Amino acid sequence: MRDFSWKYFTLTGDVDAFLLYKEMDQLSAAGSAESQAELDAAVEAAEELAP
């Protein structure tokens, strides 16, 4: 969806398509940060359980 909205924006100049692109980009970045935080928490929990 992100790539489509960018392509549509470049072809049409539609501001709404650009705003959708930026929103998708922010959601992707937030999702990456959440995934990294979950991974860090899992690693810490595993380290606590290890002898």
C-alpha distance (Angstrom), angle and dihedral (degrees) to the residues before:
residue distance angle dihedral
M1 . . .
R2 3.79 . .
D3 3.80 92.8 .
F4 3.79 92.0 45.3
S5 3.79 93.3 51.8
W6 3.82 90.8 49.5
K7 3.79 92.8 48.6
Y8 3.80 91.0 47.3
F9 3.80 90.4 49.3
T10 3.81 93.0 50.4
L11 3.81 91.3 49.4
T12 3.80 98.2 43.7
G13 3.80 108.1 18.8
D14 3.80 88.0 -130.8
V15 3.82 108.2 167.4
D16 3.82 92.7 -153.4
A17 3.80 89.6 58.1
F18 3.80 89.5 52.6
L19 3.81 91.6 48.9
L20 3.81 89.7 50.2
Y21 3.80 89.4 50.2
K22 3.82 91.6 51.5
E23 3.81 92.0 47.1
M24 3.80 91.6 50.6
D25 3.81 89.5 48.3
Q26 3.82 91.6 52.3
L27 3.80 92.2 47.1
S28 3.78 90.0 50.4
A29 3.80 91.4 51.4
A30 3.81 91.7 47.2
G31 3.80 90.7 49.1
S32 3.80 90.6 51.3
A33 3.80 91.2 51.1
E34 3.81 91.6 49.1
S35 3.79 91.5 48.3
Q36 3.79 90.9 50.5
A37 3.81 91.5 49.2
E38 3.81 90.9 50.8
L39 3.79 90.8 48.7
D40 3.81 91.5 49.4
A41 3.82 90.6 50.0
A42 3.81 91.2 50.0
V43 3.81 91.7 50.1
E44 3.81 91.6 49.5
A45 3.81 91.0 49.4
A46 3.79 91.1 49.6
E47 3.80 91.4 49.2
E48 3.79 90.7 52.5
L49 3.81 90.8 53.2
A50 3.80 94.5 47.3
P51 3.81 117.1 95.1
